[in-house]
Amino acid sequence: MRFLKFQKMLKLAALIAALSLGCSDSTNKSTDRSNNGNNANNANNANNGNNANNGNNANNVDCSMGPDTDTDGVVDACDNCPDDINGDQTDSDGDGVGDACQTRPANNVCGQIKQEFEELKPNIFVVIDRSTSMRATDGGNTDRMTRAKAGLDQMADNIGNEIRFGLSTFPCANENAACDTLNKTLLPMGEYTIQEIKDSYGVNYTNATCPHGNALGLSGLDIEEGGRHCTETGAAMMDILNNQLYSDPNDPQDANRPKAVVLVTDGGACGCSAQGPAVDAAGQLAALGVPTYVVGFNISQQASLDKLDEIAAAAGTDAGAMGTPRYFEATNAQELFNVIRDVKQQTVSCSFELAMEPEDARKIWVSVDGEWIDEEPQNGFSYDETTNTVTINGSACDALQDIQPGDEGLNIELGCGQCNPTGASCDTNADCCVGVCGNGRCVVL
């Protein structure tokens, strides 16, 4: 009789132990933290194969004392991510390395969510020459400016909703203007409707001055009267550089957006701000990560074409596979639109705004074409909590831009949120990795 009672007591003890170690299925997306040994304070549990601390405790390592490099409450000797804060010690694949410092755990990830994201629209800033030579019809029925504006119309109709846009023109009509005021902003960089884009250049302007600012609906784009100035490309490019016309100071994502400048001109730089400043500005913009794409619009003079090639070389842009010429050529509306469309396609964003904020910013996993990448600034990914944006860097960005139809593309996954180990302070049961919150502390019943 006593033997039977003893057997029942053993069975009851085993049942209690099983309940303590039982796992929650949670739609098969989450590995039970009480069973995965992620808690440094439960490292003595012999059934816990996922805890990096098991080996340490087998060697009699004291997990209550010692340095704690990442200040997460778990000493380095017993921390499965000693350099990354992860008080919950989650180790979904049981390899002894915590989720927080792993490219991606091999098995189902705790709280795994395939994240929706939106590619950031690029900033495309177009600067267009309005010198007197834009009156030429080149043997046709329409002048160069009319054809250029028709190309902008095609851009607005076809990709206006896919880009953020800005527009300026040079030279201005003020006969006494200084060289650094010869570029006029028609539309500051921003996100506009198709009609707003068209209105920025659709109305001819007669204002003799060259102010900066939002001229939306108040001015437009026409041809300079009387040939007062030469093709002041240098002044225009320096204005774009010095006043950061390619950026939008009111855009919270501005630092993450890819940017490009498109220079459309029908002649080589001349005047008081000739070729030198144009080349210098293109080089400085390139150093800032803002390439300038140069478009020769109905140019035949070789000397002018050589100047355009020099600007494109300084900008690091190239229209041809063999590098000659480096500038783009366009003669009509369709060809100009094709160039701007190609620039938009080359200005591929490697920054993506997430649809939801991660529960734990240390548990973001990113793959490019099936290859998981590390979180690091050179050739991995970075996460900006302020804008909730993931940015792919370096060679990983290059690989993303080379993605072809049918390739796996970009995948972003989020892990479960931070929880507190046994013995840590808590407010509710949800705060605890294992057990419940009792009297302000996480405890295992």
Buried (B, 14 or more C-beta within 10 A) or exposed (E): EEEEEEEEEEEEEEEEEEEBBEEEEEEEEBBBBBBBBBBBBBBEBEEBEBBBBBEBBEEEBEBEEEEBEBEBBBBEBBBBBBEBBBBBBBBBBBBBBBBBBBBBBEBBBBBBBEBEBEBBBBBBBBBBBBBBBBBBEEEEEEBBBBBBBBBBBBBBEBBBEEBBBBBBBBBBBBEEBEBBBBBBBBBBBBBBEBEBBBBBBBBEBEEEEBEBEEBBEEBBBBBBEEEBBBBBBBBBBBBBBEBBBBBBEEBEBBEBBBBBBBBBBBBBBBBBBBBEBBBBBBBBBBEEEBBBBBBBBBBEEEEBBEBBBBBBBBBBBBBEEEEEBBBBBBBBBEBBBBBBBEBBEBBBBBBBBBEEEBBBBBBBBBBBBEEBBBBEEEBBBBBBEEBBBBBBBBEBBEBBBEBEEEEEEBBBBBBBBBBBBBBBEBEEEEBBBBBBBEEEBBBBE
